[in-house]
């Protein structure tokens, strides 16, 4: 059965207690098995379980009003058993008529129920419809293609149909404006607004060969529509709802919008727990503006961008926004939400994300989202509370930036055919620290550092050391670029020293975030100076290197039995000399002090230089170590 037959499912068993409370375990067990077999498309097995269920003794099954018979008709129709399908369908209608004086489903439902497609053209089926729904426009409900004017007639019928009070459903139709010589002609003006009395107008598996334009700028809408759904539809023209009033925002599920998608909705009166949901849809340009005084939730799941035009959402009263698994690799994705309690991104792919005047009050969740371009913000912020979940590794490649100039609003609802006249790729400028202009202007540089600092404070409050260090390094890299610019603008010793000191800190301790890197570099320095000192005489050597080589030569000349023992003697002397040189280098680097410097020549001066380098670098190392420990 289809999920949309939700009313029918409510009556599918029609369990009415017969004077006392009773459990029908065997009936329920068979019913579940029948449903499982149906879901597995094993129609023969499913019908067998249904037959067993309805033929149980009367005291082992509930009273069956007729909904179960309708389900059995659908199963037999899917199994291509025509006679049994018609038999149980007629029995379902007869039972409902006798016990409820109504029908098991609405006329719009049965005329579009794909489960009954096998028996739809049977005379008994058509006669049943004529008897059960004498006032329904069956020719239109049965039609595969209808004009928009005919759609309005169907809506008028659904408004007065008691069975369609909750949901006015229109399924499996091609809806067009005009048709000439087999070709569809698209409208170049807004469509007539329907009068909707149903709680929900639902289009399922429909194709719109027109520009779906509802324009309420003249305030001709007499009362707000409750809700409208598009599920598994294709809109081949523009889709435009301009200043249309709704109680609840429309739902869009698995629908393709081939051209411009524009909705500017007024949500009234105030209702809580409203959700604007778009899931599994495909878009070209999309612009959404939701005007509401009551909080609303926004959910975008598994949508796809078909080109590089923008996807923009504006709403100034948002409880939470969930942006999950969308693929907009070519699109600029823009959110302008004023204040929102929660903003979550998960599993998305974007070109650029722009947050405009968005203040995130409770939690900012940014996980597994790829941004090939930039994450740009304008007057946007989030708290440093523990509920936030943002890892710097998910942001590092996106190059954070501050928007300086941008366009977001659409000048109007567009042309009469619903197309958007404004730029579909908004122009904007930003500063991200990648070029000279970003760091040359004090205001741009300070705002950019302020943006990074917002993330830095978050990581500090959560004791997330890895993300804190990475963000801190990014800030210091920006400052290093700024120092280079200041030196090139004003070449003095002071600006040169500040710039080079910043580079040194980056090289030695990665701006104070990596004490281990300092130890490795220090060992290289100690070893380098030690090798240098090795070639100079030392007071610590018991035998000079020249004397060791001469003794080796003399020993070889006198010893005809070989040179292995003399070689080891020579090597041992050199190793001791190298250890002395390295010890001297280590002593000088860590500045323990040794009175008279135990080397000669130019090496004595290099020993002093190494001592100064060691004192300076070890001071930096100490600060970096304390910074990481605390």
Secondary structure, 3 states (H helix, E strand, C coil): CCCCCHHHHHHCCCCCCCCCCCCCHHHHHHHHHHHHHHHCCCHHHHHHHHHHHHCCCHHHCCCCCCHHHHHHHHHHHHCCCHHHHHHHHHHHHHHHHHHHCCCCCCHHHHCCCHHHHHHCCCHHHHHHHHHHCCCCCHHHHHCCEEEHHHHHHHHHHHHHCHHHCCCEEEECCEEECEEECCEEECCCCCCCCCCCCCCCEEEECCEEECCEEEECCCCCCCCCECCEEEECCEECCCEEEEEEEECCCCEEECCEECCCEEEEEEECCCCCCEEEEEECCEECCEEEEEEECCCEEEEEECCEECCCCCEEEEECCEEEEEEECCEEEEEEEEEEEEEEEEEEEECCEEEEEEEEEEEEEEEEEEECCEECCCEEEECCEECCCCCCEECHHHCHHHCEEEEEEECCCCCCCCCCCCCCCCCCCCCEEEECCCCHHHHHCHHHHHHHHHHHHHHHHHHHHCCCHHHHHHHHHHHHHHHHHHHHHHHHHCCCHHHHHHHHHHHHHHHHHCCCCCHHHHHHHHHHHHHHHHHHHHCCCECCCCCCHHHHHHHHHHHHHHCCCCCHHHHHHHHHHHHHHHHHHHHHHHHHHCCCCCCCCCECCHHHHHHHHHHHHHHHHHHHHHHHHHHHHC
